[in-house]
Amino acid sequence: MRQISRRRDTHAQRPERTLAEGNLVQTAHRAAEVAVHDERLRLARELHDSVAQTLYGITLSASRVLTLLERSQTEQLSTIVNEVVRLANDSQAELRALLHDPRSDESSPLQGGLTEALAIQATGLEAGGRCQVRLSLANEPDIAPSAKATLARIAREALQNIAKQAQARHVDLVLEIGPSNVMLLVADDGCGSDPYASHPGHFGLQKMGEQAMAVSATLELVSAPGRGTQVRVRVGRGRG
């Protein structure tokens, strides 16, 4: 009788154990679905903020070429076609980098110092012949490597936006060290925009905001049509 009773107790516990195991499987399945969704959203942001905008620039330039051909105005064609080739090469490089290491932008440590990275980015923007960059960089700040990498990524994102759509002539790239925080400023004298307007499909500002939050930094955007744009980031010193 005792053996029969024990067997009955064991059978009575199986439905509860099966239910618990089923809940664990469902939870794991939901977590996997959320992870896949988040990864797809991240990749969409990367593509929209890099390759998609470059392709948009190619489309505009190609349309301009067609218009000039229809008007038999061929003087500027060589310059525009060279710009199209440059944009296409940039797009290929961005896509290759994304396919080679989809998370390189988020996980790779900053090569060299922050001030060196900012100087290189400024040189790259000027090399495109679109605008002049005025540098004002403090000494290498004493902040965590993750914060340095984030500031460099935000600066790169801001400078890419300037190159692609701001139509700016001058850009100020500033790095200041205060008593309690480090401040990065990217300011241009371009066309500006309404920072509160909706821009469907463009994740640049949201992406920079998320990157800043990840290292407990604050990001401020000041812009208005015809008055340029300022991107200001502050991160506390001594944070790990």
C-alpha positions, 0 to 999 in steps of 0.5 A: 500500500505504501508503494502504491501511495508513493506511485500515486503521489509521483503521478500527481506531481507530474502535471504540475511539473509539466506545466512549469516546464511548459511555462519555462519554454514559453518564456524562453520562446518569448525572450527569443522573439524579443531578441530577434525583434530588437536585432532587426530594429537595430540593423534597420537603424544602422542601414537607414542611418548609413547606406539608405541615406547615401543611396538617397544622395545618389538618387538626388545626384542622378536625377540632377544629371538627367535634368542637366542632360535634358537641358543640354547643360553639360558643364557640371556633369563631370563634378556631379558624376564624380560625386555619385561615384564617391557616394557609391563607394562610401555606401559599399564601404559602409555595407561591407563593414556592417556585413563583416561585423554587424556589432562592430559599431557597438562593441569595438573599443576605441582605437587610440584616444578620443581626441585623436578619433575626433581629429581624424573624423574632422579631417575626413569631413574636410577631405570631402570638400564640403565644409571647414571644421574648426577644432577645439579639443582639450587633452585626453579626458579621464573617462571610461573607455566605453564613454570615450567610444560613445562620444566618438560614435556620436560625433561621427553620426553628427558629422555624417548627418552634416555631410549628407544633409546640412549644407553647412560651410563651417563646423565647430567640433569642441571637446571640453573638460569641466570639473565634473563632466566632459562636454562634446559639441558638434555645431554647424551653420547649415540649413537646420531643421525642426528637432520636434518634427517627425522624420519617419524612417530616420533613426539618427537622433534616436540612436545618438540618444540611446548611445548617450543613455547607455553611458549615463550621458545627457544629449541635447539637440538645438536646431531651427530651420536656417539656423544650423544645428548643435549636438551637445553631449555631457558625460560625468568624469570618473564613471566606469 
